[in-house]
Amino acid sequence: MKLSPAIFRVALLPAVAAFLSGAGNPVPAIRLNQVGFLPDTAKRAVVATASTKPLRWRVVDAGGRIAAQGWSSVIGADAASGDHVHLVRFDQVTAPGIYRIEIGGQTSRAFVVRAGLYAPLASAALNYFYQTRAGIPIEARYAGGALWARPAGHPKEIAPCFKGADERGTVWPGCGYTLDVTGGWYDAGDQGKYVVNGGIALWTLQNLYERQAATGRFAFADGRARLPEAGNGIDDLLDEARWEMRFLLSMQVPDGTRAQVPVGPLQRGAPLTFHAIDAGGMAHQKVADRNWTPLPTRPHEDKEDRLLYPPTTGATLNLAATAAQCARIWRGIDPAFAATCLSAAKRAYQAALRNPQVYATNSFTGSGGYGDNDLSDELYWATAELWATTGEAGYGEALRGMPAHDAAVREPNWGNVAALGTITLASAPGIPQAKAARAKAALVAAADGFLAEEARSGYRIPYATLAYPWGSNSSILNRAMILGLAHRFTRDARYRDGAVDAMDYVLGRNPLDQSYVSGFGARPLMNPHHRFWARQLDASLPGPPPGVVSGGPNSTGMTDPVALAMKGKCAPQRCWKDEITAYALNEVAINWNAPLLWVASYLDGNA
């Protein structure tokens, strides 16, 4: 179906909207998904109450008729939230409609039950990537309105290498070339573009396309998304992915290039020792500003020097993996582009084998470091992608000796990407049956572990920890992705319900009664850490467009001024604030929005 402009807001019939707008406490005791529920999945609410005994509850429809009733389950004290909580399950409410929960003298906000609930969220989550493009004007007709339109940021970005002293006094020699790195996605709240973070985000979009191809349900077939490429005969999801893939390709070091870089493990505080290497085929870690730009800064008004930062093995393996995946996807659509991707992937892979210990440093100002001193997972991921694409026996043989091949699966993040390789081995066409079965079993085992954590989580989410990391919402959403895959592999509804629980948390079933996604829910994200979506600081600028997810609670890396004031005073799930200066709590990023898109598409039946 062709999506209408309503994808940029939560569209409800007027009668439904009136019912949902009923007054309630600013932070009500009844916490639930503020977008609603699908008819045939789990439906749960969490109630913060001091009662130590079960409470009678009922669900009533818009006419006041009882749709379901029962007794709550007492969960008790929950250390992650600091709440004493009860659980209400109302799975039996399957008829489309609008409802409220009544319990213990409290009445919830109204909520909807309907099919197609996640289609608007999936469309908005994809549009986020268009809105964060570099090198192209962001137009009102694609962005959802004039509010988000802006001139192109860095429209002709021909960057030299960083040369001179870094913030620790180390003098870098630079290089003898420039690269045209126009395009790609800005990473997060600043205007840096990073290969390592772009890699996992790009892989997630490309994997979503592969999953949709496997099901035959192309939610973003040409013309269904708001993109300037609409009408070109290419799936819109692939159009968006190619925008980033071309940028990653542009970050590859020319063949025959010698470079002076640190080689070997980096020791904190120790001076760097440079070695001459053959850097041809490697990828630069990032292109970014020489110095941090202030809040706010419109992308087209960024006056800082744009610089290439030294190539690293991690960035090189990210390029190898995503370019191999690209080649697999595009060979039946655009063979020339597929061939370009495969050539780059093989060159990058060989360059990484030649230079296995060139690590990123955190010694440059103006951009994030993304340092990672364990690249065994990146090597496994890249090898799996190349094997899946080429079928060449050498890659299959190489996989057998890799530690990540036998390690338990955990949810992926930019620094731990082994799960991405396992997902490819489980689901890419052409993988030998025994190998695919083994990979599927590993993913299902991981999903079982996530479900087991629900019983230890007061808010009944597949994530039981008292150490919420930077970008915790992406950790939860990436777990939901693995749960979604387990559901597809086994057809066991428990895994889909676990993915629903994860999305319920992100969309409001949490102790803050907060939808962490802009434009969706009664209390949506409003003030992310961002240099253009900065209305909190400048009334002439917009807030975030719909479909942008905040990194969420962070109890382990509380480094910004807002977080520092909360440190030691908040339960882990409450260590968050909707403030633009709270970069450790409220930043947005491409690798966080990517799993939001994947999971919303999956719950809409398209992955």
Helices and strands as residue ranges (DSSP letters): G 5-8, H 14-20, E 30-31, E 44-48, E 56-61, E 66-71, E 73-78, E 83-89, E 97-103, E 106-107, E 111-113, H 119-131, H 140-143, G 146-148, E 158-160, E 164-165, E 171-172, E 178-180, E 193-194, H 195-215, H 236-250, E 258-262, E 274-278, E 283-289, G 299-301, E 306-312, H 313-330, H 335-354, H 376-390, H 393-400, H 403-406, H 418-427, H 433-454, H 472-490, H 493-506, H 561-566, G 572-574, H 583-586, H 590-603
